[in-house]
Structures are given as C-alpha cells and as structure tokens.
Amino acid sequence: MTHPDRGPDPRVWRETGDPLVAGVRGGPLSGHTVAVKDLFAVAGHRVGGGVPAFLAEQAPAAATAPAVTALLDAGADVVGIAQTDEFAYSVAGRNEHYGTPPNPAVPGGLPGGSSSGPASAVALGPATIGLGTDTGGSIRVPASYQGLWGLRTTHGAVPVDGVLPLAPSYDTVGWLTRDADTLAAAARAGLADAPQHGGDVRFAIVDLGTAGLEPHVERAFRRTVDAMIAAGFAVDEAFEPGDLDELRELFRITQSREAWLSHGAWIEAHPDALGAEIAARFAAASRVTAGEASEAREEIARWRERVETDAAGRVLLLPSASSPAPAADAPAASLEVVRTATLRLTCLAGLTGRPAVSAPLISLPAGPLGVSFVGERSTDVALALLAASVAARLT
C-alpha cells in the first residue's frame, strides 16, 4: 500500500526497496516478495523493534539473520522492513509512534500484532510472504484478524540468531501468506530438513470451557469442526488441557520475567521511549520476581509432561483468537480484556513449544476468525499441508 504523495505507508513499512535485498535467481520462491518484521537483522540496515528511540541508537546489522537468508536463498526478494508493536510485546497491532497498520479484511479493525506490519503488507498485496515472530500469538492473531494463513514454528526449529528477543523460552519464527500453498513453500524453505508429511492423524477439540469465549464464537468454531467430521476427518470429542486461565497466568509470569530481562535495562535508561500501553506492560513485568518465574516454570514442566502423553499423535483444534479484529480505536481497557482472552488460547502452543497453523476457516459478521491446528513438535511442514487439506475439503 502506498500513498502517492509520500510513498509506502509508514504505518506498514519502516523501510522499503525495489527490492531491498534481491534473492537468488531460480529458486523455489522466485517471484515471491517478503516483508520482514522489524526484529530481524538485514545486513546494512538497522533493527528498530517498533521503538524510534531504540532504532536511533542502532548500527546497521553486519550480517543477515538466518531466517531471512533462507528465504533469499530460496529465491524470494525482500521488499521491505515492516512495522511491529513496540518490542513485539502485544497482540493488538497498535504502535503509538508509527500508527496502526490497516486491516483490509476488517476496515477500521486492528491488524493483530506484533507481526502487524508483515501481516498488513501481505493482506494489502505488496508482499506474498510476511516473515515474523510468534511468542504469545504474534503470527496466529494477525493471521486470524486479517483472514491469512500463518505458521508458528516448533520452538527452536528455525534459528533466532539475529532476531531481537522478547522472551527466548517462547520466541519462534513464522510466516504469513494469503494462501496455503505459499505458506507450505515458505515453510519448506525455512525448514529444509523438516518432515514433509506425517502418518495417520487424529484431531482433538481443545476443551474451551475455561476460555471465556463469547457463545457465538464458540458456536462458529464448533460448526467448523462439525464440517470437518462430515468431510471424513477423525476428530476426538475433547482434549482437556486444564484451566486455560491458569495456564495463561503461568505463561504471563514466565514471559514477563524474560521480557524484562531482555529490555528492562534499556527501558529504565529511556523512561519516555515507550507508549503508555506497552510501558505499563513492561512496568508490570518488572515486578515479576525470579522466584515467581522459577515456580511457574516448575509447574509448566509438570503440566507439559502430562500434555505430551495425553496429546501424543493428535493435532489439537481451537480458535486462533478470542474474536474477530476489535476496532482500532477501542479503549485500552477493552483491548486488554480481548488480549487476555486470546492468550488463553494461544498459550497452549507456547507452553508446549509446538507448531501451530492458523487457517482462515471461519467467517463471522464482524470479520474472519482463524482455526488453529496445534501439532506435535517438528511436524511443521506436515502440519501446514494437513491444514491445507482440511481447508480444501471444506470448500
């Protein structure tokens, strides 16, 4: 999206080129264009993390992050560095410094964050692939809000060298696309050694009784699952993960501690650098103690051991977000309610380190809503292909 009087939309793009970096000719992604989230190092360019004061202090990167290089080596061109929420600490997509990227699927709606810029660049058309990160839902939520395909990869499957961290225990790389085939192609390029297909798969519906979803959202999700069953997919009636709000709290504690360790010293040295909403979130993170985080990690480890047994061989199904995109001008307090509800859903993949595909399978009057397929670790490419096969049989 460009403005005739000033070029590329600064709400979406921090920097662009024609291309910014050319890919290798003749690769499987030749002809594709990439919007890179402003967390990834691109040689000769600075990383800003959505914070102008931070950007101003950075030197140009000496080397390109491996996750970017993988797409370039496969033939894709990087056309620009796209905006992100401040230090990627949000799932809304608002940035008080650069503005809110537009959501063409829901005019006036939030784009979803923190991979908001890459998602909007893909949805609007200038990029065919958005390269982003997902810590608490930052691939899946923008995909859901904008009717895109998104893959959060298995934790550790894609190198995060050259990527500005938020919470390293949960930070993952991922891609956003307009169609399933492009998502699978990006996944193959970024995960060259991953299995391309899995064995027999059963799906399991995550018990959403503690998710606090609006009834119409849960009904729409259930209709989609019923359509899968009618199409011949094997779906177990329920997978019980435990209290989703308690799991969200364990995630919040551990993510908050790591986020403060990643950026707290810089924030204390630059007290006016962040917008009010993200500054308040970091202030709350600063109050999480090492002891609280350690206790939470022990609980997570015990919970994960049970989940790995109970979920073995099954792909978990749940909504990608708690609702379609809220209004971009919604009050901060109401957006915090939405954020909390959404994190009850997205934290499952984060806490288990599993890959998750958000597929645009639900259409509500207020906008699109994704369905998340949460697979076993290291099945990323197979999971993308599986989600594509479901979508194909439901249309």
C-alpha positions as CSV (number, residue, x, y, z in Angstrom):
1,M,0.0,0.0,0.0
2,T,1.4,3.4,-1.0
3,H,0.4,7.0,-0.7
4,P,1.1,8.9,-3.9
5,D,2.3,11.9,-2.0
6,R,4.8,10.1,0.3
7,G,5.4,6.6,-1.0
8,P,4.9,3.4,1.1
9,D,2.5,3.7,4.0
10,P,4.7,4.4,7.2
11,R,2.1,2.5,9.3
12,V,3.1,-0.7,7.4
13,W,6.7,-0.1,6.3
14,R,9.7,1.3,8.1
15,E,12.0,0.9,5.1
16,T,11.4,-0.4,1.5
17,G,13.4,-1.0,-1.7
18,D,12.8,-2.3,-5.2
19,P,13.9,-4.8,-3.9
20,L,15.6,-4.0,-0.6
21,V,17.5,-7.3,-1.0
22,A,17.3,-9.5,-4.1
23,G,17.0,-13.2,-3.7
24,V,18.9,-15.9,-5.5
25,R,17.6,-16.3,-9.0
26,G,15.8,-19.6,-10.0
27,G,15.0,-20.8,-6.5
28,P,11.6,-22.3,-5.5
29,L,10.5,-19.0,-4.1
30,S,11.5,-16.9,-7.1
31,G,8.8,-14.3,-7.8
32,H,7.8,-14.1,-4.2
33,T,8.2,-10.9,-2.1
34,V,8.9,-10.8,1.6
35,A,8.0,-8.2,4.3
36,V,10.5,-8.7,7.2
37,K,9.3,-7.8,10.7
38,D,11.5,-5.1,12.3
39,L,13.1,-7.6,14.6
40,F,15.3,-9.4,12.1
41,A,18.8,-8.3,11.1
42,V,19.2,-7.5,7.5
43,A,22.8,-6.7,6.6
44,G,23.3,-2.9,6.1
45,H,20.0,-2.0,7.8
46,R,19.1,-1.2,11.4
47,V,16.7,-3.2,13.7
48,G,14.2,-0.9,15.4
49,G,11.9,-3.2,17.3
50,G,9.0,-0.7,16.7
51,V,10.6,1.9,19.0
52,P,12.1,5.0,17.4
53,A,14.4,5.8,20.3
54,F,15.9,2.3,20.1
55,L,16.2,2.5,16.3
56,A,18.2,5.7,16.6
57,E,20.9,4.1,18.7
58,Q,21.4,1.0,16.5
59,A,24.2,0.5,14.0
60,P,23.4,-1.2,10.7
61,A,23.5,-5.0,11.0
62,A,26.7,-6.7,9.9
63,A,25.0,-9.9,8.9
64,T,21.6,-11.1,7.9
65,A,19.5,-13.3,10.2
66,P,19.4,-17.0,9.0
67,A,15.6,-16.9,8.8
68,V,15.9,-14.1,6.3
69,T,18.7,-15.7,4.4
70,A,16.7,-19.0,4.0
71,L,14.0,-17.1,2.1
72,L,16.6,-15.2,0.0
73,D,18.5,-18.4,-0.9
74,A,15.2,-19.9,-2.0
75,G,14.7,-17.0,-4.5
76,A,12.4,-14.6,-2.7
77,D,13.1,-10.9,-2.7
78,V,12.9,-8.8,0.5
79,V,10.9,-5.7,-0.4
80,G,11.0,-4.1,2.9
81,I,11.2,-4.0,6.7
82,A,7.7,-3.9,8.2
83,Q,6.5,-2.4,11.4
84,T,6.0,-4.2,14.7
85,D,4.4,-3.4,18.0
86,E,6.9,-1.9,20.5
87,F,9.5,-4.6,21.3
88,A,6.8,-7.1,20.0
89,Y,5.1,-7.0,23.4
90,S,1.5,-7.1,22.2
91,V,-1.0,-9.0,20.1
92,A,-3.1,-5.9,19.1
93,G,-1.0,-4.2,16.3
94,R,-1.2,-0.7,17.5
95,N,2.0,1.4,17.7
96,E,1.8,4.9,19.2
97,H,4.9,6.1,17.2
98,Y,4.2,4.8,13.7
99,G,0.4,4.3,13.8
100,T,-1.8,1.3,13.3
101,P,-1.3,-0.7,10.1
102,P,-4.6,-1.1,8.2
103,N,-6.6,-4.4,8.2
104,P,-8.2,-4.7,4.8
105,A,-10.3,-7.6,6.0
106,V,-12.0,-5.5,8.7
107,P,-11.8,-1.8,7.8
108,G,-11.2,0.1,11.0
109,G,-10.2,-3.0,12.8
110,L,-6.9,-3.9,14.4
111,P,-4.4,-5.7,12.2
112,G,-3.2,-8.0,15.1
113,G,0.3,-7.9,16.5
114,S,3.0,-8.0,17.0
115,S,3.7,-9.1,13.4
116,S,1.3,-6.4,12.3
117,G,3.3,-4.8,9.6
118,P,4.2,-8.0,7.7
119,A,0.6,-9.2,8.0
120,S,-0.8,-6.0,6.6
121,A,1.8,-6.0,3.8
122,V,0.7,-9.4,2.8
123,A,-3.0,-8.7,3.1
124,L,-2.7,-5.5,1.1
125,G,-0.7,-7.2,-1.6
126,P,2.9,-5.7,-1.8
127,A,4.3,-8.9,-0.2
128,T,3.4,-12.5,-0.7
129,I,5.2,-13.7,2.4
130,G,5.4,-12.0,5.8
131,L,8.3,-13.1,7.9
132,G,7.5,-12.6,11.6
133,T,7.8,-14.0,15.1
134,D,5.4,-15.6,17.5
135,T,5.9,-15.5,21.2
136,G,2.4,-15.4,22.5
137,G,0.4,-15.4,19.3
138,S,2.0,-12.8,17.1
139,I,1.7,-14.9,13.9
140,R,-1.6,-16.5,14.7
141,V,-3.5,-13.5,15.8
142,P,-2.7,-11.2,12.8
143,A,-3.5,-14.2,10.5
144,S,-6.8,-14.6,12.3
145,Y,-7.7,-11.0,12.2
146,Q,-6.8,-10.5,8.5
147,G,-8.0,-13.8,7.0
148,L,-4.5,-15.0,6.3
149,W,-2.6,-18.3,6.7
150,G,0.1,-18.3,9.4
151,L,2.5,-20.8,10.8
152,R,4.2,-20.5,14.2
153,T,7.1,-23.0,14.0
154,T,8.3,-25.5,16.6
155,H,10.3,-23.7,19.3
156,G,13.9,-23.9,18.2
157,A,13.3,-25.2,14.7
158,V,14.3,-22.0,13.0
159,P,17.4,-20.2,14.3
160,V,16.6,-16.9,16.1
161,D,20.2,-15.6,15.6
162,G,19.9,-12.0,14.5
163,V,16.4,-11.7,15.9
164,L,15.7,-9.1,18.6
165,P,14.4,-11.2,21.5
166,L,11.3,-10.8,23.7
167,A,11.0,-14.0,25.7
168,P,13.5,-16.6,24.5
169,S,11.7,-19.5,26.0
170,Y,8.8,-18.8,23.7
171,D,10.1,-16.8,20.8
172,T,9.7,-18.5,17.4
173,V,9.9,-17.6,13.8
174,G,6.9,-17.9,11.4
175,W,5.4,-16.9,8.1
176,L,2.1,-15.2,7.0
177,T,0.7,-15.7,3.5
178,R,-2.6,-15.2,1.6
179,D,-2.8,-18.9,0.6
180,A,-1.9,-22.3,1.9
181,D,0.4,-23.3,-1.0
182,T,2.6,-20.2,-0.4
183,L,2.7,-21.0,3.4
184,A,3.9,-24.5,2.7
185,A,6.5,-23.2,0.2
186,A,7.9,-20.7,2.8
187,A,7.9,-23.5,5.4
188,R,9.9,-25.8,3.1
189,A,12.4,-23.1,2.5
190,G,12.7,-22.1,6.2
191,L,12.7,-25.7,7.5
192,A,14.6,-27.6,4.8
193,D,15.1,-30.7,7.0
194,A,11.6,-31.0,8.4
195,P,9.3,-34.0,7.6
196,Q,7.1,-33.2,4.6
197,H,4.2,-35.3,5.7
198,G,3.1,-37.2,8.8
199,G,1.4,-40.5,9.4
200,D,-2.2,-41.1,10.4
201,V,-3.5,-38.1,12.3
202,R,-6.4,-37.7,14.7
203,F,-7.7,-34.3,15.6
204,A,-8.8,-33.4,19.1
205,I,-11.0,-30.5,20.1
206,V,-9.5,-28.5,23.0
207,D,-12.0,-28.2,25.8
208,L,-12.8,-24.5,25.8
209,G,-14.9,-24.4,29.0
210,T,-12.4,-22.2,30.8
211,A,-11.6,-20.0,27.7
212,G,-14.4,-17.5,28.4
213,L,-15.3,-17.2,24.7
214,E,-18.4,-15.4,23.5
215,P,-21.1,-18.0,22.7
216,H,-21.3,-17.0,19.0
217,V,-17.5,-17.5,18.6
218,E,-17.6,-21.0,20.2
219,R,-20.7,-21.9,18.1
220,A,-18.9,-20.9,14.9
221,F,-15.8,-22.9,15.9
222,R,-18.0,-25.9,16.6
223,R,-19.7,-25.6,13.2
224,T,-16.3,-25.8,11.5
225,V,-15.4,-28.9,13.5
226,D,-18.7,-30.5,12.6
227,A,-17.9,-29.7,8.9
228,M,-14.6,-31.5,9.3
229,I,-16.3,-34.5,10.8
230,A,-18.8,-34.5,7.9
231,A,-15.9,-34.4,5.5
232,G,-14.5,-37.6,6.9
233,F,-11.8,-36.3,9.3
234,A,-11.4,-38.2,12.6
235,V,-12.0,-35.8,15.4
236,D,-11.9,-36.8,19.1
237,E,-14.6,-35.0,21.1
238,A,-12.4,-33.2,23.6
239,F,-8.8,-32.7,24.8
240,E,-8.6,-31.4,28.4
241,P,-5.6,-29.2,28.9
242,G,-6.6,-27.9,32.3
243,D,-7.8,-24.5,33.3
244,L,-6.8,-22.2,30.4
245,D,-6.8,-19.1,32.5
246,E,-4.3,-20.7,35.0
247,L,-2.1,-21.7,32.0
248,R,-2.3,-18.2,30.7
249,E,-1.1,-16.9,34.0
250,L,1.8,-19.3,34.0
251,F,2.7,-18.1,30.6
252,R,2.3,-14.4,31.6
253,I,4.6,-14.8,34.6
254,T,7.4,-16.5,32.7
255,Q,7.1,-14.3,29.6
256,S,7.0,-11.2,31.7
257,R,10.2,-12.1,33.5
258,E,12.0,-12.8,30.3
259,A,10.7,-9.7,28.6
260,W,12.1,-7.5,31.4
261,L,15.4,-9.3,31.3
262,S,15.6,-8.7,27.6
263,H,14.7,-5.0,27.6
264,G,14.4,-3.7,31.2
265,A,17.8,-2.1,31.4
266,W,17.2,-0.1,28.2
267,I,13.7,0.9,29.2
268,E,14.9,2.2,32.6
269,A,17.6,4.2,30.8
270,H,14.9,5.6,28.4
271,P,11.9,6.2,30.6
272,D,9.9,8.1,28.0
273,A,10.6,6.0,25.0
274,L,7.5,3.7,25.0
275,G,3.9,4.4,24.5
276,A,1.7,4.3,27.6
277,E,0.2,0.8,27.0
278,I,3.4,-1.0,26.4
279,A,5.2,1.0,29.1
280,A,2.6,-0.2,31.6
281,R,3.0,-3.8,30.5
282,F,6.8,-3.6,30.9
283,A,6.3,-2.0,34.3
284,A,4.2,-4.9,35.4
285,A,6.8,-7.3,34.0
286,S,9.5,-5.6,36.1
287,R,7.6,-6.7,39.3
288,V,7.8,-10.4,38.5
289,T,10.5,-11.9,40.6
290,A,13.0,-14.6,39.8
291,G,11.4,-16.9,42.4
292,E,7.9,-16.4,40.9
293,A,9.2,-17.3,37.5
294,S,11.1,-20.3,38.7
295,E,8.0,-21.7,40.5
296,A,5.9,-21.1,37.3
297,R,8.5,-23.0,35.2
298,E,8.3,-25.9,37.5
299,E,4.5,-26.0,37.2
300,I,4.8,-25.7,33.4
301,A,7.2,-28.6,33.3
302,R,4.9,-30.9,35.2
303,W,1.9,-29.8,33.1
304,R,3.8,-30.3,29.8
305,E,4.8,-33.9,30.8
306,R,1.1,-34.8,31.1
307,V,0.1,-33.0,27.9
308,E,2.8,-34.7,25.9
309,T,1.3,-38.1,26.9
310,D,-2.3,-37.1,26.5
311,A,-1.9,-35.3,23.2
312,A,0.5,-37.8,21.6
313,G,-0.4,-38.4,18.0
314,R,-3.2,-35.8,17.9
315,V,-3.5,-32.4,16.4
316,L,-5.3,-30.0,18.7
317,L,-8.0,-27.7,17.4
318,L,-9.1,-24.4,18.8
319,P,-9.8,-20.8,17.7
320,S,-6.7,-18.7,16.8
321,A,-8.1,-15.7,18.7
322,S,-11.0,-15.0,21.0
323,S,-12.8,-12.8,18.5
324,P,-12.6,-11.2,15.1
325,A,-10.5,-8.0,15.0
326,P,-11.6,-5.3,17.5
327,A,-11.9,-1.7,16.4
328,A,-8.5,0.0,16.1
329,D,-9.8,2.9,18.3
330,A,-11.1,0.7,21.1
331,P,-10.1,1.8,24.6
332,A,-7.0,0.2,26.1
333,A,-9.0,-1.4,28.9
334,S,-11.3,-3.3,26.5
335,L,-8.4,-4.4,24.4
336,E,-6.7,-5.8,27.5
337,V,-9.8,-8.0,28.0
338,V,-9.5,-9.2,24.4
339,R,-5.8,-9.8,24.8
340,T,-6.3,-11.8,28.0
341,A,-9.0,-14.0,26.4
342,T,-6.8,-14.6,23.3
343,L,-3.8,-15.6,25.3
344,R,-5.9,-18.3,27.0
345,L,-6.0,-19.9,23.5
346,T,-2.6,-19.1,22.1
347,C,-0.6,-20.1,25.2
348,L,-1.0,-23.8,24.6
349,A,1.4,-23.8,21.7
350,G,3.8,-21.5,23.5
351,L,3.9,-23.6,26.7
352,T,4.4,-26.8,24.8
353,G,6.8,-25.5,22.1
354,R,4.5,-27.0,19.5
355,P,4.0,-25.6,15.9
356,A,0.6,-24.1,15.1
357,V,-1.1,-23.2,11.9
358,S,-3.8,-20.6,11.8
359,A,-6.1,-21.3,8.8
360,P,-8.8,-18.8,7.8
361,L,-11.8,-21.2,8.1
362,I,-14.4,-19.1,10.0
363,S,-16.3,-16.1,8.7
364,L,-18.4,-14.0,11.1
365,P,-20.3,-10.8,10.5
366,A,-17.6,-8.9,12.4
367,G,-14.8,-10.4,10.3
368,P,-12.6,-13.5,9.8
369,L,-11.5,-15.9,12.5
370,G,-8.8,-18.5,12.2
371,V,-8.8,-22.1,13.4
372,S,-5.5,-23.2,15.0
373,F,-4.1,-26.6,14.3
374,V,-1.5,-27.3,17.0
375,G,0.7,-30.3,16.0
376,E,3.5,-32.3,17.5
377,R,6.9,-30.8,17.6
378,S,9.0,-30.9,14.4
379,T,5.9,-31.6,12.2
380,D,5.7,-28.0,10.9
381,V,5.6,-28.6,7.2
382,A,3.3,-31.6,7.5
383,L,1.0,-29.6,9.7
384,A,0.8,-26.8,7.1
385,L,-0.1,-29.4,4.4
386,L,-2.6,-31.0,6.8
387,A,-4.4,-27.7,7.5
388,A,-4.4,-27.0,3.7
389,S,-6.1,-30.4,3.1
390,V,-8.8,-29.6,5.6
391,A,-9.4,-26.2,4.0
392,A,-9.6,-27.8,0.6
393,R,-12.2,-30.3,1.7
394,L,-14.4,-27.8,3.5
395,T,-14.7,-25.5,0.4
